[in-house]
Structure formats: C-alpha cells, structure tokens
Amino acid sequence: GHYCLKHKPNEYGFHRRQSTYTGIKHENEREADCFAANLVMPESMVRDEIKKYPFLKSDSAAILSLRFGVSTSAMRNRLKNMSIIK
C-alpha cells in the first residue's frame, strides 16, 4: 500500500513504531491499511460471502478471516468499517 500510494520509503517503519507506542496511526499508515483492506478483502466479495452463508453473521470475523486468508483482527476491522458489525 505504501509503495502504490507513493509514500516515502523512510516513513514506513517510523509510522508503524509510532502507532505501536501511542495507539495513534499516522495518515500514511491509515491510507496504506485502507488500500490493503480493499485489495485483499473487497467489499463486494465480503458481502457476497455473507449473503451465501447467512450464519456467518454470528461469528463472521473468525470464519471470514479464514476464507480470505487474513487475521481475525484485520477482518474484524474490515467488517466494522463496512458497518456489518459494531
């Protein structure tokens, strides 16, 4: 995401470490996270999975994370951003 968004290479590590200590992510880090989420968990595909398997709503993050090959926390954040879970 950083590469495609043309962020400066020397910024990547700094912003990641900064967010670890403060809990606050720099704008470049948020942009890269959003880019990655859209790339590996496209909204249309996530919604299609939930339509095909309605039972996913009960424990959607854990099951969908396996289907998309991402961490449960990444999927949980994606579902929150899509207003599917709170």
C-alpha positions in Angstrom: 0.0 0.0 0.0 2.8 2.4 0.9 4.5 1.8 -2.5 1.4 2.2 -4.6 0.4 5.3 -2.6 3.9 6.8 -3.2 4.7 7.2 0.4 8.3 7.9 1.2 10.2 4.7 2.0 11.8 6.0 5.1 8.4 6.8 6.6 7.1 3.2 6.8 8.9 2.0 9.9 8.6 5.2 11.7 4.8 5.4 11.5 4.4 1.7 12.4 6.5 2.1 15.5 4.8 5.3 16.4 1.4 3.8 16.3 2.5 0.8 18.4 3.6 3.1 21.2 0.8 5.8 21.1 -2.1 3.8 19.6 -2.5 6.6 17.1 -1.8 5.9 13.4 -0.3 8.5 11.1 -2.4 9.4 8.0 0.0 7.4 5.7 -0.4 4.3 7.8 -4.2 4.6 7.7 -4.1 5.1 3.9 -1.9 2.0 3.5 -4.2 -0.1 5.8 -7.3 1.0 3.8 -5.6 0.2 0.5 -4.6 -3.3 1.7 -8.1 -4.0 3.1 -9.7 -3.1 -0.2 -7.2 -5.2 -2.1 -7.4 -8.4 -0.1 -11.0 -8.1 1.3 -13.0 -6.3 -1.4 -16.3 -5.1 0.0 -18.4 -6.9 -2.8 -16.7 -10.2 -2.1 -17.2 -9.9 1.7 -20.9 -9.1 1.2 -21.3 -11.9 -1.3 -19.9 -14.4 1.3 -22.3 -13.2 3.9 -25.2 -13.4 1.5 -24.2 -17.0 0.6 -23.7 -18.1 4.2 -26.1 -16.1 6.4 -24.8 -18.0 9.5 -21.5 -16.0 9.2 -23.1 -13.0 10.9 -22.8 -14.7 14.3 -19.1 -15.2 14.2 -18.3 -13.5 10.9 -14.8 -12.2 11.6 -13.3 -15.5 12.6 -14.8 -17.5 9.7 -14.4 -14.9 7.1 -10.7 -14.4 8.1 -10.1 -18.0 7.2 -11.9 -17.7 3.9 -9.9 -14.5 2.9 -6.6 -15.6 4.4 -6.2 -12.6 6.7 -6.1 -12.2 10.5 -9.2 -12.2 12.5 -8.4 -8.6 13.7 -8.0 -7.5 10.1 -11.3 -8.9 9.1 -13.0 -7.5 12.2 -11.7 -4.0 11.3 -12.9 -4.5 7.8 -16.4 -5.6 8.9 -16.6 -2.6 11.3 -15.6 -0.2 8.5 -18.3 -1.8 6.3 -20.8 -1.3 9.2 -21.6 -5.0 9.3 -20.5 -5.4 13.0 -20.1 -3.0 15.8 
